Amino acid sequence: MLKKPFFDDLETRSADERAADIARRLPDQIARAKAAPGYAATLADVDPAGITDVAALAALPVLRKADLSKAQAAHAPFGGFTTKPASGFAHVFQSPGPIYEPGGTEHDWWRMGRFLHASGIGKGDVVQNCFGYHLTPAGMIFESGARAVGAAVLPAGTGQTELQVAAARDVGATAYSGTPDFLKVILDKADEMGVELGITKAAVGGGALFPSLRAFYADRGITCLQCYATADLGNIAYESPAMEGMIVDEHVIVEIVTPGTGIPVAPGEVGEVVVTTLNPDYPLIRFATGDLSAVMNGQSPCGRTNLRIKGWMGRADQTTKIKGMFVRPEQVAQLVAKHAEIIKARVIATRDGEMDRMTVRVEAAGGDAHAFAASVAEVLKLKGAVEIVAPGSLPKDGLVIEDQRRYD
C-alpha cells in the first residue's frame, strides 16, 4: 500500500482557503488569549473580532521569552498564559531557564506528525527516538508525532551508544529521530561493533544539519530531513523531500520582523521569527523565537502550498557590549522611532587601537546628523559617530548590531 503524499488536505490549500481559515480561527484564539491572566495588560484594549489576518495581527505586541520567564516567576508554572491549570494537562515540562511548558496527549498536540509524514515515516516503521525524555519535552514531542503517523517508538533518549546500537538492531529500527549529529555517533559505534543497522530515514531537529552531515547520511542510504520546532510552540516549519526551504506548519502563523521590534520586514528580508500558535490550550500570540530567518518566494515543488522560510539563519538577540555598556536591538528600534526621517539603522562596533568605537549608520533621505547623534547618546547611552546613508544602502541580513571587533 502506497503512503499518501500528504499528511492531510490542509497542506495543499489555496491561498484564499488558508486566509479564510485564519480569518475564522484567529479571532477565537485572540479571545482565548485575552481571557488568560498573562495577557490582561497587553491585550486589554484589543477587539478579537478585528484580528482576522496577519496584517491586523502585526499591530499586537510581541511576547518575548524574557517576558514569559518573568511572568512564570510571579505566577508559576505557566505565567497565566494557558487556558487551563497545570493539573489540566497531561504533562508539565521544564526547559533550561527554567521555563515551564505544558504538554498534551490529544492527537498530535505539538503537530509533529506532519513532519514525520513528510520524512517518509509511518505505519510499519520503528522510530528510535533519541530526544531526551527527562524534564524537557523533545522526546514526547517526537513520540506524539510518531503516534500520529502510526509508527512504533523505541524511547531511546540520549547517550549509551552501545545499548543504542544493540536496541536498534534487536527491535529492527527503521527510522531515527533526534539531534542531527547523534545519529552519526550511533552509526560510528555500530561500525565499530560490526553491527549493520536498518535505519533508512531520519527526522532531526534541535541543532544545525550541515550539508556535509546530510551527505554522509545519504551515502549510508539514509534520507535525513529537519524541522524547526521549540518547546513552547511545537512544530513551526519542516522540510519536505524537495529540500527547498522549510514549509510552515498549518496551525501556526509566522511573521518575520525587524529584530527588537514587532514590525514586519519586507518580503524576502532577514528578520526575527515571530510565531502565533492556534493551539487552544496554550495561545501564544506573536511569540518571539529569537531566531533569524526569511520568507522564500513561491511554493515548494513537493506540492505543499503554505509559506516557506529559509530555515535557521542565526540569532536575533544581537545584544553587544560596547565601551562597557550593552546595546540591544530594542534600543536601535527606539532610535529609529524617534525620527520620522530614519528608515532603518545599524550599529557597528569596531576597535580603534585599544578602544571600542561605535558608528551608527542610518538610512534616511535627509535629516540632521547632529540631532541623530543626540538621540544616539540618549537612547543607546553611548556617544558614537553617525553616518547618514541613502535609503536601501544597508544590508538586508537581519543585523541591526554588527560587531566587527577582532581580539586575536
C-alpha positions in Angstrom: 0.0 0.0 0.0 1.5 3.3 -1.1 1.8 6.1 1.5 -0.3 9.1 0.9 1.7 12.0 -0.5 0.4 14.5 2.1 -0.5 14.3 5.8 -3.9 15.9 5.2 -5.7 18.2 2.7 -4.6 21.3 4.6 -1.2 21.1 3.1 -2.4 21.8 -0.5 -5.0 24.5 0.2 -5.1 27.6 -2.0 -4.0 30.9 -0.5 -7.7 32.1 -0.3 -8.7 28.9 1.5 -5.9 29.3 4.0 -6.7 33.0 4.5 -10.3 32.2 5.1 -9.4 29.6 7.7 -7.1 32.1 9.5 -9.9 34.7 9.4 -12.2 32.2 11.2 -9.7 30.8 13.7 -7.5 33.8 14.7 -10.2 35.9 16.4 -11.2 32.9 18.6 -7.5 32.4 19.5 -7.1 36.1 20.4 -10.2 35.9 22.5 -8.8 32.9 24.4 -5.5 34.7 25.0 -7.3 37.9 26.1 -9.1 35.8 28.7 -5.9 34.4 30.1 -4.3 36.4 33.0 -0.9 36.7 31.4 -2.4 38.8 28.6 -4.5 41.0 30.8 -2.4 44.1 30.4 -1.2 43.8 26.8 -4.5 42.7 25.1 -7.0 44.6 27.3 -8.0 47.0 24.6 -7.8 44.6 21.7 -11.1 43.6 19.9 -10.5 40.0 18.9 -13.1 40.3 16.1 -10.9 42.8 14.4 -7.9 40.5 14.2 -8.6 38.4 11.2 -5.4 38.4 9.2 -1.6 38.7 9.5 -1.7 42.5 8.9 -4.0 43.1 11.8 -2.0 40.6 13.9 1.1 42.8 13.4 -0.4 45.6 15.4 -0.3 43.5 18.6 2.7 43.5 21.0 5.4 40.8 20.8 5.8 38.4 23.6 9.4 37.5 24.4 10.9 34.6 26.2 12.1 37.0 28.9 8.5 38.2 29.4 7.4 34.6 29.7 10.1 33.8 32.2 9.3 36.9 34.3 5.6 36.0 34.3 6.3 32.4 35.3 8.4 33.6 38.2 5.4 35.6 39.5 2.7 33.1 38.6 4.1 29.5 38.4 4.2 27.4 36.4 2.9 28.9 33.1 2.7 32.7 33.9 -1.0 32.9 33.2 -0.7 32.2 29.5 -2.5 28.9 29.3 -6.3 28.4 29.2 -6.3 25.7 31.9 -4.3 25.0 35.0 -1.3 22.7 35.2 -3.5 19.9 36.5 -5.5 20.1 33.3 -2.5 19.0 31.2 -1.1 15.5 30.6 2.5 16.8 31.2 4.4 19.7 32.7 7.9 20.1 31.4 10.9 22.2 32.5 13.4 23.6 30.0 16.6 25.5 30.9 16.0 28.9 32.3 13.9 27.5 33.9 10.9 27.8 31.6 7.9 25.6 32.1 5.9 24.2 29.2 2.6 22.3 29.2 2.0 19.2 27.1 -1.0 17.2 26.0 -1.7 13.7 24.8 -4.5 14.7 22.5 -3.9 13.8 18.9 -0.5 15.2 17.8 -0.7 18.1 20.4 2.7 19.5 19.1 1.8 18.9 15.4 4.9 16.8 14.7 3.1 14.1 12.7 3.1 16.4 9.6 6.9 16.5 9.6 7.4 12.8 10.2 5.0 12.0 7.4 7.0 14.3 5.1 10.1 12.4 6.2 8.5 9.1 4.9 7.8 7.7 8.4 4.6 5.9 9.0 3.0 2.5 9.7 5.5 -0.3 9.6 8.3 1.9 10.9 10.1 1.6 14.3 11.4 5.0 15.3 14.5 5.1 17.5 13.7 8.4 19.4 16.9 9.8 20.7 15.5 13.0 22.0 15.5 13.4 25.8 12.6 12.3 27.9 13.8 13.8 31.2 12.1 17.1 32.1 12.4 18.7 28.6 9.6 17.9 26.1 11.5 17.0 22.9 11.2 13.2 23.5 7.4 13.4 23.9 7.0 15.9 21.1 8.5 13.4 18.6 6.8 10.4 20.2 3.5 12.2 19.8 4.3 12.7 16.1 5.2 9.1 15.6 1.9 8.1 17.2 0.1 10.4 14.8 1.6 8.6 11.7 1.2 5.1 13.2 4.8 4.3 13.8 6.2 2.4 16.8 8.7 4.1 19.1 11.8 2.9 20.8 12.2 5.6 23.5 15.9 5.6 23.5 16.8 9.0 24.8 20.4 10.2 24.8 23.8 8.6 25.4 24.7 4.9 25.9 25.7 4.3 22.3 26.5 0.6 22.6 23.0 0.0 24.1 21.5 2.2 21.3 23.2 0.1 18.7 22.0 -3.2 20.3 18.5 -1.9 20.7 18.3 -0.6 17.1 19.5 -4.0 15.8 17.2 -6.1 18.1 13.9 -4.2 17.5 14.6 -3.5 13.9 14.6 0.3 14.0 14.0 1.7 10.6 13.9 5.4 11.4 15.8 7.8 13.7 14.6 11.0 15.5 17.0 13.2 17.5 19.6 15.8 17.0 21.4 15.8 13.6 24.8 14.7 14.9 23.9 11.9 17.4 22.8 9.5 14.6 26.4 9.6 13.3 27.6 8.7 16.7 25.3 5.7 16.7 26.4 4.7 13.2 30.1 5.0 14.0 29.6 2.8 17.1 27.7 0.3 15.0 30.6 0.1 12.5 33.0 -0.4 15.4 30.8 -3.2 16.8 30.4 -4.8 13.4 26.6 -4.3 13.5 24.5 -3.5 10.4 21.5 -1.3 11.2 18.4 -0.9 9.1 17.8 2.8 9.6 16.9 4.5 6.3 15.0 7.6 7.5 16.0 10.4 9.9 13.8 13.2 11.2 16.0 15.6 13.1 15.9 18.9 14.9 17.4 20.8 17.8 20.6 21.7 16.0 22.1 22.6 12.7 22.0 19.9 9.9 25.2 20.7 8.0 25.2 19.8 4.3 28.3 17.5 4.8 26.4 15.6 7.5 23.3 15.2 5.3 25.6 14.0 2.5 27.2 11.5 4.9 23.8 10.0 5.8 22.7 9.9 2.1 25.9 7.9 1.3 24.7 5.5 4.0 21.3 5.2 2.3 19.6 7.4 4.9 17.2 10.2 3.9 17.6 13.0 6.5 15.1 15.9 6.8 15.0 18.5 9.5 12.3 20.5 11.3 12.2 23.8 13.2 10.4 23.4 16.5 10.5 24.8 20.0 9.4 23.5 23.4 6.9 26.4 23.7 5.4 26.3 20.2 5.8 22.7 18.9 6.5 22.4 15.2 6.9 25.6 13.4 8.2 24.6 10.0 9.7 21.5 8.3 11.5 20.2 5.3 9.8 18.1 2.7 11.6 15.7 0.2 12.0 18.7 -2.1 14.6 20.1 0.4 13.8 23.7 -0.7 13.4 25.7 2.4 11.1 24.8 5.3 7.3 24.7 5.0 5.3 26.5 7.7 3.0 24.2 9.7 -0.7 24.6 9.1 -1.6 25.5 12.7 0.8 28.4 13.3 1.2 31.9 11.8 4.7 33.0 11.1 5.9 36.6 10.7 9.4 37.9 10.0 10.1 41.1 11.9 13.0 43.5 12.4 14.9 42.3 15.5 13.9 44.1 18.7 10.6 45.3 17.2 7.3 43.8 16.1 7.5 45.5 12.7 7.4 43.1 9.7 10.3 43.3 7.3 9.8 43.4 3.5 9.2 40.1 1.8 12.5 38.2 1.5 14.4 40.2 4.0 16.1 38.5 7.0 14.5 39.2 10.4 13.3 37.6 13.6 10.8 34.7 13.5 7.6 35.6 15.5 5.0 32.9 15.8 1.3 32.8 16.7 0.1 29.4 17.6 -3.5 28.3 17.1 -3.3 25.7 19.9 -6.3 26.5 22.0 -4.7 25.2 25.2 -1.6 27.5 25.0 -2.4 30.5 22.9 0.9 32.2 22.5 0.4 35.3 20.4 3.3 36.8 18.5 5.9 34.9 20.4 9.4 35.9 19.5 11.7 32.9 19.0 14.9 34.9 18.9 15.8 33.1 15.6 16.6 34.8 12.3 15.1 33.6 9.0 13.5 34.9 5.8 10.5 34.1 3.7 11.1 32.4 0.4 9.2 33.2 -2.8 6.9 30.7 -4.4 5.8 27.3 -3.2 7.6 24.0 -2.7 8.0 21.7 -5.7 6.6 18.9 -3.5 3.1 20.4 -3.9 2.6 21.8 -0.4 1.4 25.3 -0.7 2.0 27.1 2.6 4.5 29.8 3.2 8.2 28.7 3.2 11.1 30.1 5.2 14.8 29.6 4.7 15.4 27.9 8.0 17.6 29.0 10.8 19.9 31.9 9.9 21.3 32.9 13.2 20.1 34.6 16.4 18.2 37.8 16.6 19.4 38.7 20.0 22.4 40.7 18.9 22.9 42.4 22.3 26.5 43.6 22.3 28.7 45.3 24.9 30.4 48.4 23.6 32.6 50.6 25.8 31.3 48.6 28.8 27.6 49.2 28.0 25.2 46.7 26.5 23.5 47.9 23.3 20.3 46.0 22.4 18.2 45.6 19.2 15.2 47.2 21.1 17.3 50.3 21.6 18.1 50.6 17.9 14.4 50.3 17.2 13.7 53.1 19.6 16.3 55.2 17.9 14.6 54.7 14.5 11.2 55.5 16.0 12.4 58.9 17.3 13.0 60.4 13.9 10.5 60.2 11.0 13.3 60.6 8.5 15.1 57.4 9.6 14.1 54.3 7.7 16.4 51.9 9.5 19.6 51.9 11.4 22.6 49.7 12.1 25.1 50.0 15.0 28.7 48.9 14.1 31.2 48.1 16.8 34.9 48.4 15.8 38.2 48.9 17.6 40.4 52.0 17.3 43.7 50.9 18.8 42.7 49.5 22.3 39.4 51.4 22.4 35.9 50.5 21.3 34.4 52.6 18.6 30.7 52.8 17.8 29.4 54.0 14.4 25.6 54.3 13.8 24.6 54.2 10.1 21.1 55.4 9.4 19.2 55.1 6.2 17.5 58.5 5.7 16.5 60.7 2.8 17.6 63.7 4.8 17.6 64.9 8.4 20.1 66.5 10.9 23.1 64.3 11.7 23.6 66.3 14.9 20.0 65.6 16.0 20.6 61.9 15.2 23.8 61.9 17.2 22.0 63.4 20.2 19.4 60.7 20.0 22.1 58.0 19.8 23.6 59.3 23.1 20.1 59.5 24.7 18.8 56.1 23.6 21.9 54.0 23.4 23.5 55.7 26.4 26.7 56.0 24.4 28.2 58.6 22.1 29.1 57.4 18.6 29.7 58.6 15.1 26.6 58.9 12.9 26.7 58.2 9.2 23.7 59.0 7.0 23.4 56.7 4.0 20.9 56.6 1.2 17.7 54.5 1.6 18.3 50.9 0.6 22.0 51.1 1.3 22.1 48.9 4.5 22.4 45.1 4.0 19.2 43.2 4.3 20.7 40.5 6.5 18.7 41.0 9.7 21.5 42.6 11.6 20.9 45.8 13.5 24.0 45.5 15.6 27.2 44.3 13.8 30.3 43.5 15.9 33.4 43.8 13.7 35.9 43.7 16.5 38.6 41.0 16.5 40.6 40.1 19.5 43.0 37.5 18.1 
